[in-house]
Amino acid sequence: MESFNEKLAQQVDGYIEGLFVPHDEALAQGLKDAEAAGLPSINVSANEGKLLYLITKMAQAKRVLEIGTLGGFSTTWLARALPGNGKLITLELDQKHADVARKNLDRAGVGDKVEIRVGRASDSLQKMITQGETPFDLIFIDADKPGYVEYLNRSLQLTRPGTVILADNLIRNGRVMDSHPGDESARGAKAYNDALAQHPRLESIILPILRETLDGLSISIVK
């Protein structure tokens, strides 16, 4: 499943971005700083960032949980959608990534809404569960794909009926349709997709996402 018109995908992505996502200096500088610090270039696209923003707005979310901070690009989009009293907790494994993200979030003017918690996401999630963290209105999963099913199961213990759960990178340019995907990220995404489809507490869909390749964002609502 590797046949895909990359040129057309990039053209469509650029067309949509040109219409709906004007240049943002804070976000652009954040990407430059992340690259200069050696962070991997795996952030969501500008268009997907706008989509995250709109979904968060539509959900009228006041409390957001993000699993996977990286340089804070998606974090900024999510935080900008929050009301004045909103709060976002984002989980990041790498302290270096967290330091870059903190600077980027402060530059973008949303630093006061965001708390970065450093450590293994599964440990941070379990700690929140044990301490009785207030349920979240929206959760965005965008971290290591082999951990996705575990993150989903733990995240569900931090939700309420109506909570929106989003997860990124779920099509892997079609590799999730293979019976036995050859790489662990595709296997993790495939397992997550199957878990969503079968989960009795969730209503879900995967929205195809165009960029250089074909990928997907899942949207779920807790029953």
Stockholm file with secondary structure:
# STOCKHOLM 1.0

chainA/1-223         MESFNEKLAQQVDGYIEGLFVPHDEALAQGLKDAEAAGLPSINVSANEGKLLYLITKMAQAKRVLEIGTLGGFSTTWLARALPGNGKLITLELDQKHADVARKNLDRAGVGDKVEIRVGRASDSLQKMITQGETPFDLIFIDADKPGYVEYLNRSLQLTRPGTVILADNLIRNGRVMDSHPGDESARGAKAYNDALAQHPRLESIILPILRETLDGLSISIVK
#=GR chainA/1-223 SS CCCCCHHHHHHHHHHHHHHHCCCCHHHHHHHHHHHHTTCCSCCCCHHHHHHHHHHHHHTTCSEEEEECCTTSHHHHHHHHTSCTTCEEEEEESCHHHHHHHHHHHHHTTCGGGEEEEESCHHHHHHHHHHTTCCCCSEEEECSCGGGHHHHHHHHGGGCCTTCEEEECCCSGGGGGGSSSCSSHHHHHHHHHHHHHHHCTTEEEEEEEEESSSEEEEEEEEEC
#=GC SS_cons         CCCCCHHHHHHHHHHHHHHHCCCCHHHHHHHHHHHHTTCCSCCCCHHHHHHHHHHHHHTTCSEEEEECCTTSHHHHHHHHTSCTTCEEEEEESCHHHHHHHHHHHHHTTCGGGEEEEESCHHHHHHHHHHTTCCCCSEEEECSCGGGHHHHHHHHGGGCCTTCEEEECCCSGGGGGGSSSCSSHHHHHHHHHHHHHHHCTTEEEEEEEEESSSEEEEEEEEEC
//
